[in-house]
Amino acid sequence: MRGTYVRLSQFDGARVGAVLNEMREEAVAVVKSSAAAGDIAIEAKAFMRYRGQGWEIPILLPSITFDADGASLLGQLFEAEYIRLFGRALSGLDVEVMGWSIRAATEMPPALPVKRARATTAATPVGTRDIFDPRSSAFVTANIVERQSMTTGMSVSGPAVITERETTTVVTAAFSATMQADGCLLLQRKDNVHG
């Protein structure tokens, strides 16, 4: 976001284009430095309002290049969005742009569905520890399983804790957890536990 103030009555397309191009170059450089190669999608917005209002409306821009009719185009886009939001436009007021934003991102491939893995093997505990069970209002002994030792289809029946460096997953007595092919844990209520 860059706060380059512009009134449509004094619009300078070359100045605005230079600001947006500089912002685009910065955004593209960041994406290229941290993302895999691929097409980069650019989204530009102008944050516009009637002169004197205290808030802006984000207006999606069709381009970051403006010709002599740039002020007219921005005015039309702003008015259409203002009418969509508030039901009518205000006549006789100048429109101002308070800031500009450029979003650059690589296109993400669609996420592929993961087939649910069924429990096939019990994971081997490395120890036990006491955890508080809110259902019984008492401490219970839980198996400790290291997540990195679990492979697809391995399951843990609660009460248990699945540990890893970043977090611990608590599996209460009412649940079991099964490692999925994508590395997620699927927790499911056991059929024989009610309440």
C-alpha positions in Angstrom: 0.0 0.0 0.0 1.3 3.4 -0.9 -0.3 6.6 0.1 0.0 8.7 -3.0 -2.8 11.3 -2.9 -4.5 12.1 -6.2 -7.6 14.2 -7.0 -9.4 13.1 -10.1 -9.9 16.8 -11.1 -6.0 17.1 -11.1 -5.3 13.5 -12.4 -1.8 12.9 -13.8 -1.8 9.5 -15.5 1.9 9.4 -16.0 2.6 10.1 -12.3 0.1 7.5 -11.2 1.5 5.0 -13.7 5.0 5.5 -12.5 4.0 4.9 -8.8 2.0 1.7 -9.8 4.8 0.4 -11.9 7.3 0.9 -9.1 5.0 -0.9 -6.7 4.5 -3.7 -9.2 8.2 -4.2 -9.7 8.7 -4.3 -5.9 5.9 -6.8 -5.4 7.1 -9.0 -8.3 10.7 -9.0 -6.9 9.4 -10.2 -3.5 7.3 -13.0 -5.1 10.2 -14.1 -7.3 12.5 -14.3 -4.3 10.2 -16.6 -2.3 8.0 -18.5 -4.7 8.4 -21.2 -7.3 8.7 -20.1 -10.9 5.4 -19.5 -12.6 3.0 -16.9 -13.9 2.6 -14.0 -11.5 -0.9 -12.5 -11.2 -1.1 -8.8 -10.4 -4.1 -7.1 -8.7 -4.2 -3.4 -8.3 -6.5 -1.3 -6.2 -7.2 2.4 -5.7 -8.6 3.4 -2.3 -11.1 6.2 -3.2 -13.6 8.5 -1.6 -15.5 11.6 -2.2 -13.4 14.6 -1.2 -13.8 15.1 2.6 -15.2 11.7 3.5 -13.5 9.9 6.3 -13.2 6.4 4.7 -12.2 5.0 1.4 -13.7 2.3 -0.9 -11.2 -0.2 -2.5 -11.7 -0.1 -6.3 -10.2 -2.9 -8.4 -8.3 -1.5 -11.3 -8.4 -3.2 -14.7 -4.8 -1.9 -15.5 -2.0 0.0 -13.9 -1.5 2.1 -17.1 -3.6 5.2 -17.6 -4.1 7.3 -20.7 -5.7 10.7 -21.0 -9.1 9.2 -20.0 -7.7 7.8 -16.8 -9.5 10.2 -14.5 -12.8 9.4 -16.3 -12.2 5.6 -16.0 -11.4 5.9 -12.3 -14.4 8.1 -11.7 -16.7 5.6 -13.5 -15.3 2.6 -11.5 -15.7 4.6 -8.2 -19.2 5.7 -8.9 -20.4 2.2 -9.9 -19.0 0.7 -6.7 -20.4 3.6 -4.6 -23.8 3.1 -6.1 -23.5 -0.7 -5.5 -22.7 -0.1 -1.9 -24.9 2.9 -1.0 -27.6 3.0 -3.7 -26.8 6.3 -5.2 -23.9 8.6 -6.2 -23.2 12.1 -4.8 -23.1 14.8 -7.4 -20.9 17.9 -7.4 -18.1 16.4 -5.2 -14.6 15.7 -6.4 -13.3 12.2 -6.0 -9.9 11.5 -4.5 -7.5 8.6 -4.3 -5.9 8.2 -0.9 -3.7 5.3 -1.6 -2.9 2.5 -4.0 -2.1 -1.2 -3.5 -0.5 -3.9 -5.7 -0.9 -7.6 -4.9 1.4 -10.0 -6.7 1.1 -13.7 -6.3 1.8 -16.9 -8.2 -1.2 -18.9 -9.3 -1.7 -21.8 -6.9 -2.7 -25.2 -8.4 -6.0 -26.4 -7.0 -5.7 -28.6 -3.9 -6.2 -32.3 -4.7 -8.5 -34.3 -2.5 -6.9 -36.7 -0.2 -8.4 -40.2 0.2 -9.1 -40.9 3.8 -6.7 -43.5 5.3 -8.3 -46.1 7.5 -6.6 -47.3 10.7 -4.5 -50.3 9.9 -1.8 -50.5 12.6 -1.6 -49.3 16.2 1.2 -46.8 16.8 3.8 -47.9 19.4 3.8 -45.7 22.5 7.2 -44.5 23.9 5.9 -44.0 27.4 2.9 -42.7 29.5 2.0 -39.6 31.4 -1.0 -38.4 33.3 -3.4 -35.9 31.7 -6.5 -34.3 33.0 -9.7 -35.8 31.6 -12.5 -33.1 31.8 -15.3 -35.7 31.4 -14.3 -37.7 34.5 -12.8 -34.6 36.3 -9.8 -36.7 37.1 -6.3 -37.5 35.9 -5.9 -40.5 33.6 -2.8 -42.3 32.3 -2.2 -41.6 28.6 0.1 -43.2 26.1 2.7 -41.0 24.6 3.3 -41.4 20.8 5.8 -39.5 18.8 4.2 -38.1 15.7 7.3 -38.5 13.5 7.2 -42.3 14.1 3.6 -42.5 12.7 3.1 -43.5 9.0 -0.1 -43.5 7.0 -2.8 -45.7 8.6 -1.2 -45.8 12.0 -3.7 -45.0 14.8 -3.6 -44.0 18.4 -6.5 -44.8 20.7 -7.2 -42.3 23.5 -6.4 -41.5 26.2 -3.1 -40.5 24.5 -0.9 -37.6 23.6 0.8 -37.3 20.2 4.0 -35.2 20.6 6.1 -33.3 18.2 8.5 -30.4 18.4 5.8 -27.7 17.7 2.8 -29.0 19.5 1.1 -31.8 21.3 -2.2 -33.4 20.2 -4.3 -34.6 23.1 -6.5 -37.6 22.2 -9.1 -38.1 24.9 -10.6 -41.4 25.8 -13.6 -40.8 23.6 -11.4 -40.5 20.4 -8.9 -42.2 18.3 -6.4 -40.5 15.9 -5.3 -41.9 12.5 -2.4 -40.6 10.4 -3.5 -39.5 6.9 -1.5 -39.7 3.7 -1.1 -35.9 3.7 0.4 -35.8 7.2 -2.8 -34.7 9.0 -4.2 -36.5 12.0 -7.9 -37.5 11.7 -9.5 -37.6 15.1 -12.8 -39.6 15.2 -15.1 -40.4 18.1 -15.1 -44.0 19.1 -18.4 -45.8 18.6 -18.5 -47.3 22.0 -18.0 -44.1 24.0 -21.1 -41.9 24.6 -21.9 -38.7 26.3 
